[in-house]
């Protein structure tokens, strides 16, 4: 049982680590509020009148100054997730038995551009399943072009015909996922389960145990767990540190929304998705072009709107961050474009996508927030103290997410104490650069067509 891929953590240590996490998070929020946020604990009276000083420009200044409040719902959910649930959980222990009457299909969707990578990961994941004693499963590769995988009782390849089209015109990954559900391709019964993986996703023993526990519990039709990005060979430390916030958000808002509300109202990832076959077929991925860029979030919200239940799965999986800054920007651009389409989709009732829409617009306003940061020293304003405190809270939580995500991604036993401290400091220092990358992605995303699907480079050709 481990906090990441480092030393074993026992029950008492888990509570100590979580207590330290809570103290640090609450501490940075209170300190920031007191010294930066014009705290509610202090009494200040200002006679400064910005309307007399700046004229009509004051309206724009107030608008920009209040934009960060769009990030409040996300910050609250991340805060609650990190406070109310174990932030350094033990690896899950098997509750019942690996013998289930349902069959488990680990489904990998790929274009087939990296056949060796996919084959190697399939065999590696089979070894993980074998090591923990899992039975009644197989790994299925759904691909646009054959990767020549050897088929047996543990592996299967499904090639999506180039002539295949869905009724609604679904594209990209959604098209492949829908084909895998069609009668001509599907071998699963409605009470079987699918575990969706990206082509680079690696299982761990803990994730397999967590998935089996989730299935045996039988309370929810969909589930998802945490993915980390530093356990495999790191190709780009800067981008891996940037992705540390994704680990923190998995343990924060993703965990809270799935455990407390049992629905992915802020969206969820497209890999490490566990779904009941009958429920997935009923919701389907055949929901039109607008559902095909961020097919994971669209599917999750549509399923929630139809009454299906979600939960969080314990045990982590491993992936790699993008290798280049350009791929990182392209990835974020696609996510933003896809989420805009989901936030505006009339197929999903507004009450299920309202928080996602607020989150998306918070992301879209990143360039204006950057301008606001530059204008603030030159054009000071008097704001209600509650607004200042909320903005301070949002900033504190986001800074802490980078810190916590870095700690969850690396460990002292993994990199040594000196590099561990260096990574923690770098994890915080990369925040401005990460924001700059996000701004570039926003500008690029709103100025280019939305129905595109960029796939980042997943394989490295090593020169010997």
C-alpha positions as CSV (number, residue, x, y, z in Angstrom):
1,X,0.0,0.0,0.0
2,X,1.6,3.2,-1.1
3,X,1.0,6.9,-1.3
4,X,2.4,7.0,-4.8
5,X,5.0,4.6,-6.1
6,X,7.2,5.2,-3.0
7,X,7.5,3.6,0.4
8,X,4.7,1.7,2.0
9,X,2.2,3.7,4.1
10,X,0.5,2.1,7.0
11,X,-2.9,3.1,8.5
12,X,-1.5,5.5,11.1
13,X,0.8,7.2,8.6
14,X,-2.1,7.7,6.1
15,X,-3.9,9.7,8.8
16,X,-0.8,11.6,9.7
17,X,-0.1,12.5,6.0
18,X,-3.8,13.5,5.5
19,X,-3.7,15.7,8.7
20,X,-0.6,17.4,7.4
21,X,-2.3,18.0,4.1
22,X,-5.3,19.6,5.7
23,X,-3.2,21.8,7.9
24,X,-1.1,23.0,5.0
25,X,-4.1,23.7,2.8
26,X,-6.0,25.5,5.5
27,X,-2.9,27.4,6.5
28,X,-2.1,28.7,3.1
29,X,-5.7,29.8,2.6
30,X,-5.8,31.7,5.9
31,X,-2.4,33.3,5.5
32,X,-3.2,34.3,1.9
33,X,-6.5,35.8,3.0
34,X,-5.0,37.7,5.9
35,X,-2.0,39.2,4.1
36,X,-3.2,39.4,0.4
37,X,-7.0,39.1,0.3
38,X,-7.9,42.2,2.4
39,X,-9.1,39.8,5.0
40,X,-12.4,39.8,6.8
41,X,-10.5,39.6,10.0
42,X,-9.1,43.1,9.5
43,X,-10.8,46.4,9.7
44,X,-10.0,48.8,6.8
45,X,-11.8,51.9,5.7
46,X,-11.0,53.4,2.3
47,X,-12.1,56.8,1.0
48,X,-10.7,56.1,-2.4
49,X,-13.3,56.6,-5.2
50,X,-12.3,54.8,-8.4
51,X,-15.3,56.3,-10.4
52,X,-13.9,59.8,-9.9
53,X,-10.3,58.6,-10.6
54,X,-10.8,56.4,-13.7
55,X,-14.2,57.4,-15.1
56,X,-15.9,54.9,-17.5
57,X,-12.8,52.7,-17.5
58,X,-13.8,51.7,-13.9
59,X,-16.6,49.4,-15.3
60,X,-14.1,47.4,-17.3
61,X,-11.7,47.3,-14.4
62,X,-14.3,45.9,-12.0
63,X,-15.4,43.3,-14.6
64,X,-11.8,42.1,-15.0
65,X,-11.2,42.1,-11.3
66,X,-14.3,39.9,-10.6
67,X,-13.5,37.4,-13.4
68,X,-11.5,35.1,-11.1
69,X,-14.8,34.3,-9.3
70,X,-15.7,32.0,-12.2
71,X,-13.2,29.6,-10.7
72,X,-14.9,29.5,-7.3
73,X,-17.0,26.3,-7.9
74,X,-13.9,24.4,-9.0
75,X,-11.8,25.7,-6.1
76,X,-14.5,24.7,-3.6
77,X,-14.8,21.2,-5.0
78,X,-11.1,20.7,-5.0
79,X,-10.9,22.0,-1.5
80,X,-13.6,19.7,-0.3
81,X,-12.1,16.6,-2.0
82,X,-8.7,17.2,-0.5
83,X,-10.1,17.8,3.0
84,X,-12.9,15.2,3.4
85,X,-11.2,12.2,1.7
86,X,-7.8,10.6,2.3
87,X,-5.3,12.6,0.3
88,X,-2.6,9.8,0.6
89,X,-4.7,6.7,0.6
90,X,-3.5,3.2,1.1
91,X,-3.6,0.8,-1.9
92,X,-7.0,-0.9,-2.0
93,X,-7.4,-4.3,-0.5
94,X,-9.7,-6.9,-2.2
95,X,-13.1,-6.9,-0.4
96,X,-14.4,-10.1,-1.8
97,X,-12.9,-12.2,-4.6
98,X,-11.4,-11.8,-8.1
99,X,-14.0,-14.3,-9.3
100,X,-16.9,-12.4,-10.7
101,X,-19.7,-13.7,-12.9
102,X,-19.3,-10.6,-15.1
103,X,-16.6,-10.4,-17.7
104,X,-14.2,-7.5,-17.8
105,X,-13.0,-6.0,-21.0
106,X,-10.0,-3.6,-20.9
107,X,-10.7,-1.6,-24.1
108,X,-7.9,0.4,-25.7
109,X,-8.8,2.8,-28.5
110,X,-6.1,3.8,-30.9
111,X,-5.6,5.1,-34.5
112,X,-2.9,2.5,-34.9
113,X,-0.1,5.0,-35.3
114,X,2.0,3.5,-32.6
115,X,1.6,-0.3,-32.9
116,X,4.7,-1.3,-30.9
117,X,3.7,0.9,-28.0
118,X,0.2,-0.5,-27.9
119,X,1.4,-4.1,-28.1
120,X,3.9,-3.6,-25.4
121,X,1.4,-2.0,-23.1
122,X,-1.2,-4.7,-23.8
123,X,1.3,-7.4,-22.7
124,X,2.4,-5.4,-19.7
125,X,-1.2,-5.0,-18.6
126,X,-1.8,-8.7,-19.0
127,X,1.1,-9.4,-16.7
128,X,-0.4,-7.1,-14.1
129,X,-3.8,-8.8,-14.3
130,X,-2.1,-12.2,-14.1
131,X,0.0,-11.1,-11.1
132,X,-3.0,-10.2,-9.0
133,X,-5.0,-13.3,-10.0
134,X,-7.7,-11.7,-12.2
135,X,-9.7,-14.1,-14.3
136,X,-12.6,-13.8,-16.7
137,X,-11.1,-10.8,-18.6
138,X,-9.5,-9.8,-21.9
139,X,-7.8,-6.8,-23.4
140,X,-9.4,-5.5,-26.6
141,X,-7.7,-3.1,-29.0
142,X,-10.1,-1.0,-31.1
143,X,-8.1,0.5,-33.9
144,X,-8.5,2.3,-37.3
145,X,-5.7,0.1,-38.7
146,X,-4.4,-3.3,-37.6
147,X,-1.5,-3.4,-35.2
148,X,-1.0,-7.1,-35.8
149,X,-1.6,-8.1,-32.2
150,X,-1.7,-11.9,-31.5
151,X,-5.2,-12.8,-30.6
152,X,-6.0,-15.4,-27.9
153,X,-8.2,-15.7,-24.9
154,X,-6.6,-12.7,-23.3
155,X,-6.3,-10.3,-26.3
156,X,-8.6,-9.3,-29.2
157,X,-8.2,-6.8,-32.0
158,X,-11.2,-4.9,-33.5
159,X,-10.5,-2.9,-36.7
160,X,-13.0,-0.2,-37.4
161,X,-14.0,-0.4,-41.1
162,X,-13.1,2.8,-43.0
163,X,-16.7,2.7,-44.4
164,X,-18.3,2.7,-41.0
165,X,-20.4,5.7,-40.1
166,X,-22.8,6.3,-37.2
167,X,-26.4,7.5,-37.5
168,X,-25.6,10.9,-36.0
169,X,-22.2,11.4,-37.6
170,X,-20.0,10.9,-34.6
171,X,-16.4,11.3,-35.3
172,X,-12.9,10.5,-34.1
173,X,-12.6,8.4,-30.9
174,X,-16.4,8.5,-30.3
175,X,-16.9,6.8,-33.7
176,X,-14.5,4.0,-32.8
177,X,-16.1,3.6,-29.3
178,X,-19.5,3.3,-30.9
179,X,-18.4,0.7,-33.4
180,X,-17.1,-1.4,-30.5
181,X,-20.6,-1.4,-29.1
182,X,-22.3,-2.6,-32.4
183,X,-23.5,-6.1,-32.6
184,X,-21.0,-7.0,-35.3
185,X,-18.1,-6.1,-33.0
186,X,-19.4,-6.5,-29.4
187,X,-18.9,-9.8,-27.5
188,X,-20.0,-8.6,-24.1
189,X,-23.3,-9.0,-22.3
190,X,-25.2,-6.1,-20.7
191,X,-24.0,-7.1,-17.2
192,X,-20.3,-7.2,-18.2
193,X,-17.9,-4.3,-17.7
194,X,-15.6,-2.2,-19.8
195,X,-12.5,-0.5,-18.6
196,X,-11.5,2.2,-21.0
197,X,-7.8,2.9,-21.5
198,X,-5.8,5.2,-23.7
199,X,-3.0,3.6,-25.7
200,X,-0.4,4.6,-23.2
201,X,-2.3,3.8,-20.0
202,X,-0.6,1.3,-17.7
203,X,-2.6,-0.7,-15.1
204,X,-1.3,-1.2,-11.5
205,X,-2.2,-4.0,-9.1
206,X,-4.0,-1.4,-7.0
207,X,-6.2,-0.2,-9.9
208,X,-7.2,-3.8,-10.8
209,X,-8.1,-4.4,-7.2
210,X,-10.0,-1.1,-7.0
211,X,-11.9,-2.0,-10.2
212,X,-12.9,-5.4,-8.9
213,X,-14.1,-3.9,-5.6
214,X,-16.1,-1.3,-7.5
215,X,-17.8,-4.0,-9.7
216,X,-18.5,-6.3,-6.7
217,X,-20.0,-3.4,-4.8
218,X,-22.7,-3.2,-7.5
219,X,-24.0,0.3,-6.6
220,X,-23.0,2.3,-9.5
221,X,-22.8,2.0,-13.3
222,X,-19.8,4.1,-13.9
223,X,-16.5,4.8,-12.1
224,X,-13.1,6.5,-12.4
225,X,-9.9,6.7,-10.5
226,X,-6.7,8.8,-10.3
227,X,-4.0,8.8,-13.0
228,X,-0.4,9.8,-12.3
229,X,2.2,10.9,-14.8
230,X,5.6,10.4,-13.1
231,X,5.8,6.7,-12.4
232,X,6.9,5.7,-15.9
233,X,10.0,7.1,-17.7
234,X,9.7,10.9,-17.7
235,X,10.3,12.4,-21.1
236,X,9.8,16.0,-20.1
237,X,10.0,17.0,-16.5
238,X,8.6,20.5,-17.1
239,X,5.4,19.2,-18.6
240,X,5.1,16.4,-16.1
241,X,5.2,19.0,-13.3
242,X,2.5,21.0,-15.2
243,X,0.4,17.8,-15.3
244,X,0.8,17.4,-11.5
245,X,-2.3,19.6,-11.1
246,X,-4.3,16.9,-13.0
247,X,-3.4,14.4,-10.3
248,X,-4.5,16.9,-7.6
249,X,-7.8,17.6,-9.4
250,X,-8.4,13.8,-9.6
251,X,-8.1,13.6,-5.8
252,X,-10.0,16.9,-5.3
253,X,-12.9,17.8,-7.5
254,X,-13.2,14.5,-9.4
255,X,-13.2,12.5,-6.3
256,X,-15.6,14.8,-4.5
257,X,-18.1,15.0,-7.4
258,X,-18.1,11.2,-7.9
259,X,-18.3,10.3,-4.2
260,X,-20.6,13.0,-3.0
261,X,-22.9,13.9,-6.0
262,X,-22.3,10.6,-7.9
263,X,-22.1,12.5,-11.2
264,X,-19.3,14.1,-13.2
265,X,-20.6,17.6,-13.3
266,X,-17.2,19.1,-14.0
267,X,-16.4,16.4,-16.6
268,X,-14.0,13.5,-16.3
269,X,-11.2,11.8,-18.2
270,X,-11.5,9.5,-21.2
271,X,-9.2,6.8,-19.7
272,X,-9.6,4.9,-16.5
273,X,-13.4,4.8,-17.2
274,X,-15.2,1.8,-15.8
275,X,-18.7,1.3,-17.2
276,X,-21.4,-1.3,-17.2
277,X,-22.0,-2.5,-20.8
278,X,-25.8,-2.2,-20.8
279,X,-25.6,1.4,-19.5
280,X,-22.9,2.4,-21.9
281,X,-24.9,1.0,-24.9
282,X,-28.0,2.9,-23.7
283,X,-26.2,6.2,-23.5
284,X,-24.0,5.4,-26.5
285,X,-21.3,7.5,-28.2
286,X,-23.5,8.2,-31.3
287,X,-24.4,11.7,-30.3
288,X,-23.3,13.8,-33.2
289,X,-20.2,15.8,-34.2
290,X,-20.5,18.2,-31.2
291,X,-20.0,15.2,-28.8
292,X,-16.9,13.9,-30.6
293,X,-14.2,16.3,-29.5
294,X,-14.6,15.8,-25.7
295,X,-16.5,12.6,-26.0
296,X,-15.7,11.6,-22.5
297,X,-17.2,14.6,-20.8
298,X,-20.2,14.6,-23.1
299,X,-20.9,10.9,-22.4
300,X,-20.5,11.4,-18.7
301,X,-22.9,14.3,-18.4
302,X,-25.4,12.7,-20.8
303,X,-25.3,9.5,-18.7
304,X,-25.8,11.5,-15.5
305,X,-28.8,13.3,-17.0
306,X,-30.4,9.9,-17.7
307,X,-30.1,8.9,-14.1
308,X,-27.0,6.7,-14.1
309,X,-24.8,6.7,-11.0
310,X,-21.0,7.3,-10.7
311,X,-18.4,6.7,-8.1
312,X,-14.7,7.1,-7.5
313,X,-12.4,4.0,-7.7
314,X,-9.4,3.6,-5.5
315,X,-6.0,2.6,-7.0
316,X,-4.1,4.6,-9.6
317,X,-3.1,4.0,-13.2
318,X,-0.1,5.4,-14.9
319,X,0.3,7.5,-18.0
320,X,2.9,9.9,-19.5
321,X,2.6,13.7,-20.0
322,X,3.1,15.1,-23.6
323,X,6.7,15.1,-24.7
324,X,6.8,18.6,-26.2
325,X,5.3,22.0,-25.3
326,X,3.5,22.2,-28.7
327,X,1.8,18.8,-28.1
328,X,0.8,20.0,-24.6
329,X,-0.7,23.2,-26.1
330,X,-2.5,21.2,-28.8
331,X,-3.9,18.8,-26.2
332,X,-5.2,21.7,-24.1
333,X,-6.6,23.4,-27.2
334,X,-8.6,20.3,-28.1
335,X,-9.9,19.9,-24.6
336,X,-11.1,23.5,-24.5
337,X,-12.8,23.3,-27.9
338,X,-14.5,20.0,-26.9
339,X,-15.7,21.4,-23.6
340,X,-17.1,24.5,-25.2
341,X,-19.2,22.2,-27.4
342,X,-20.4,20.2,-24.4
343,X,-21.2,23.3,-22.4
344,X,-23.4,24.6,-25.2
345,X,-25.0,21.3,-26.2
346,X,-28.8,21.3,-26.1
347,X,-28.8,17.5,-25.8
348,X,-27.8,17.8,-22.1
349,X,-30.1,19.6,-19.7
350,X,-28.7,22.9,-18.5
351,X,-28.7,21.8,-14.8
352,X,-26.2,19.1,-15.6
353,X,-23.8,21.3,-17.5
354,X,-24.0,24.6,-15.7
355,X,-21.0,24.1,-13.5
356,X,-19.0,22.8,-16.4
357,X,-20.0,25.9,-18.4
358,X,-18.8,28.2,-15.6
359,X,-15.5,26.2,-15.5
360,X,-15.1,26.5,-19.3
361,X,-15.7,30.3,-19.2
362,X,-13.3,30.6,-16.4
363,X,-10.7,29.0,-18.7
364,X,-11.8,31.2,-21.6
365,X,-11.3,34.3,-19.6
366,X,-7.6,33.4,-18.8
367,X,-6.2,36.1,-21.2
368,X,-8.4,38.8,-19.5
369,X,-7.3,37.6,-16.1
370,X,-3.7,38.0,-17.1
371,X,-4.4,41.5,-18.3
372,X,-6.1,42.2,-15.0
373,X,-3.0,41.0,-13.1
374,X,-1.0,43.6,-15.0
375,X,-3.5,46.4,-14.5
376,X,-4.2,45.8,-10.9
377,X,-1.0,47.6,-9.5
378,X,-1.6,50.6,-11.8
379,X,-5.4,50.9,-11.2
380,X,-6.2,49.8,-7.6
381,X,-9.9,49.3,-6.8
382,X,-11.9,49.0,-3.6
383,X,-13.7,45.7,-3.6
384,X,-16.0,44.1,-1.1
385,X,-14.0,42.1,1.4
386,X,-15.9,38.9,0.6
387,X,-14.8,39.2,-3.1
388,X,-11.2,39.7,-2.1
389,X,-11.4,36.7,0.2
390,X,-13.0,34.5,-2.4
391,X,-10.3,35.5,-5.0
392,X,-7.6,34.8,-2.4
393,X,-9.2,31.4,-1.7
394,X,-9.2,30.5,-5.4
395,X,-5.6,31.4,-5.8
396,X,-4.5,29.6,-2.7
397,X,-6.2,26.4,-3.7
398,X,-4.7,26.5,-7.2
399,X,-1.2,27.0,-5.8
400,X,-1.7,24.2,-3.3
401,X,-3.0,21.9,-6.1
402,X,0.4,22.2,-7.8
403,X,2.2,21.5,-4.5
404,X,0.1,18.5,-3.6
405,X,0.1,17.1,-7.1
406,X,3.9,17.2,-7.2
407,X,4.1,15.4,-3.8
408,X,1.6,12.8,-5.0
409,X,3.5,12.3,-8.3
410,X,7.0,11.9,-6.8
411,X,8.5,10.4,-3.6
412,X,11.7,10.6,-1.6
413,X,12.4,6.9,-2.2
414,X,11.8,7.4,-5.9
415,X,14.0,10.5,-6.6
416,X,15.9,11.2,-3.4
417,X,15.4,14.0,-0.9
418,X,17.3,16.7,-2.9
419,X,15.5,16.1,-6.1
420,X,12.2,15.7,-4.2
421,X,12.5,19.2,-2.7
422,X,13.6,20.5,-6.1
423,X,10.6,19.1,-7.8
424,X,8.3,20.6,-5.1
425,X,9.8,24.0,-5.6
426,X,9.6,23.6,-9.4
427,X,6.0,22.4,-9.2
428,X,5.1,25.8,-7.7
429,X,7.4,27.8,-9.9
430,X,6.0,26.4,-13.1
431,X,2.6,27.9,-12.3
432,X,3.1,31.1,-14.2
433,X,4.5,29.2,-17.2
434,X,1.5,26.8,-17.1
435,X,-0.9,29.8,-17.1
436,X,1.0,31.2,-20.1
437,X,0.6,27.9,-22.0
438,X,-3.1,27.8,-21.1
439,X,-3.6,31.4,-22.4
440,X,-1.9,30.4,-25.7
441,X,-4.2,27.4,-25.9
442,X,-7.3,29.6,-25.3
443,X,-6.3,32.1,-28.0
444,X,-5.6,29.3,-30.4
445,X,-8.7,27.4,-29.5
446,X,-11.2,30.2,-30.0
447,X,-9.6,31.2,-33.3
448,X,-9.6,27.8,-35.0
449,X,-12.3,25.3,-36.0
450,X,-13.6,23.3,-33.1
451,X,-14.3,19.9,-34.8
452,X,-10.7,18.7,-34.9
453,X,-9.0,16.0,-32.9
454,X,-5.3,16.3,-32.3
455,X,-3.5,13.2,-30.9
456,X,-0.2,13.9,-29.0
457,X,2.9,11.9,-29.8
458,X,3.0,8.8,-27.6
459,X,6.2,7.0,-28.6
460,X,9.9,7.9,-28.6
461,X,12.2,6.5,-31.2
462,X,15.5,6.0,-29.3
463,X,18.7,6.2,-31.2
464,X,21.3,3.6,-30.1
